[in-house]
Amino acid sequence: MTDQPAKPMMLPAAPGLCSVCATKHDPMHHGMIAIYELIDPRDNCPRYVGQSVHPERRFSQHIESRDYSNLDKRMWIEEVLRQGCEPQLRIVKWVHPLDADNEENSITH
């Protein structure tokens, strides 16, 4: 592992415009939250769903962390890295903070 933060392999975001102002730009300037998936590059299947104001930064934390509080996720990430691959980050949508938990749960379940 290097000292440099991991750079996420970004997959295309879900199509669409900012839900606040209907323009194409970074929705973070409206205080929106990204609902994202970590994708297994070996089969392109989502393995984890999360939410973050800064999804690229959060992705790096997932890759570099040694936090085993979510053992399944940590073991999956380590297995992918051992095989010379890296999970991919896909932003599913940007949502209002009050909707983030419901949106994340609707994808997870």
C-alpha positions, -999 to 999 in steps of 0.1 A, spaced: 0 0 0 14 35 -9 12 66 11 -10 83 -15 -47 82 -11 -66 58 -34 -81 74 -65 -115 60 -71 -123 42 -103 -155 62 -111 -183 46 -129 -208 68 -147 -233 84 -124 -270 77 -129 -282 100 -157 -299 132 -149 -296 168 -138 -292 184 -104 -326 178 -87 -324 213 -71 -317 236 -100 -320 212 -130 -285 220 -144 -255 198 -149 -229 206 -122 -216 193 -90 -247 189 -67 -225 193 -36 -229 231 -38 -265 226 -28 -256 206 3 -267 174 -14 -256 139 -3 -244 112 -27 -259 78 -25 -231 55 -38 -222 19 -44 -189 1 -42 -188 -22 -72 -168 -54 -75 -147 -50 -106 -146 -87 -112 -183 -91 -118 -196 -55 -119 -220 -62 -90 -226 -37 -62 -213 -50 -28 -220 -20 -6 -243 11 -6 -234 42 14 -240 79 15 -216 108 17 -212 145 11 -178 138 -4 -180 103 -20 -145 103 -35 -130 110 -1 -152 84 15 -142 59 -12 -105 64 -2 -114 59 34 -131 26 26 -100 14 7 -74 26 32 -92 18 64 -84 -10 87 -117 -7 104 -133 -41 108 -167 -30 122 -182 -41 90 -163 -73 86 -180 -85 54 -172 -52 36 -136 -51 49 -129 -87 39 -144 -82 4 -122 -51 -1 -91 -69 10 -99 -98 -13 -103 -76 -43 -71 -57 -35 -51 -90 -31 -63 -100 -66 -47 -68 -80 -80 -50 -86 -98 -22 -68 -134 -17 -60 -151 9 -82 -172 38 -70 -206 45 -87 -226 75 -76 -262 64 -79 -278 98 -72 -276 130 -52 -303 136 -27 -314 161 -1 -299 152 33 -334 145 48 -340 119 21 -305 102 23 -314 74 47 -345 64 29 -328 65 -5 -299 44 8 -322 19 24 -343 16 -8 -312 5 -27 -298 -17 0 -330 -37 6 
